[in-house]
Amino acid sequence: MHSARNQAIETMETTDLVIEVIDARCPLASSNPLVETMRLHRQRACLKILNKSDLADPAVTELWLKELNAQKNTTAIAINTKKPNTVLQILPLCRRLAPHRNDGTKPLRMMIMGVPNVGKSTLMNAILKRRVANVGDEPAITKTQQRIQLDNDTLLVDTPGMLWPKIAMDSDGQMLAASHAVGVNAYYEDDVAIYLAGILRTRYPHVLQARYGIKDVADIDDVAVLERVAAQRGYRIKGGTLDFDKACHTLLLDYRSGALGGVSLETPASRAAAVAAHDIAQAEKLAIKEEKERKRTEHLAGNRRIKTDEDDAPKQR
């Protein structure tokens, strides 16, 4: 990731436009803050592509498009790379976003960025209408940057998937894991499945009923949802105990494949609430830390005063 970040910074210097591919099911959780920092530093326009929109809740995707298109120097569209017609709009839109490159003197230089397994290479292959980038349903398939000359006027650079050093909000990490943007060794599958079950239970109870026959969603908790999945599918281990791990794996696979239908993990409203809660928690942690430091400082100052008083006291013979 460190090497990919350094390469991206270097390439950004000669880039006219950033194409950031994000997951339509969790647009801000899958948006690398480093990308925003780098492009704003260089004052580059950004085309945000909400990929995998066929797997997301269409009503929520519309809310995200409105939110993102309101941002300065940013244009957002939702596509499904499995439908070529949705990809055809990308290059004409890029040319409109960089009008200074329409004079034929220099090529339009575009840079595709995003987190691992969000569909950057699939998008590139769809734009070019041929396979030039390796793709697969695993994070970190692309290892190095690939430069493709589309024509005399257009250059496209595909970059490796890049995560940021520290994911501030736990919920972002859960959404990235659920959406298969991080390797399986980086998370506990049961934790992520329980998180996903909670979202489905509160926002998409009809999905649980339709897919797994769970009718009393409002009366059970997140863990019980997975137990019902195991029971409905007949997942049991030796002795007849429900196979909870297999149920977790099944729920995640069903979400990732689209078998659950259109599901979005975050909305603009839920994102705002999560950020507000995180900021409050961080402020409380900072207040506790400052209070501890204040008490420590007072304690050290008190010890210094005692030591000074002892040194100043007349010595008895």
Buried (B, 14 or more C-beta within 10 A) or exposed (E): BEEBBEBBBEBBEEBBBBBBBBBBBBBBBBBBEBBBEBBEEBEBBBBBBBBBBBBBBEEBBEBBBEBBEEEEEBBBBBBBBEEEEBBBEBBEBBBEBBEEBEEEEEBBBBBBBBBBBBBBBBBBBBBBEEEBBEBEEEBBBBEEBBEBEBEEBBBBBBBBBBBBEEBEBEBBBBBBBBBBBBEEEEBEBBBBBBBBBBBBBEBBBEBBEEBBEBEEBEEBEBBBBBBBBBBBBEBEEEEEEBBBBBBBBBBBEBBBEBEBBBBBBBBBEBBEEBBEEBEEEEEEEEEEEEEEEEEEEEEEEEEEEEEEEEEEEEEEE
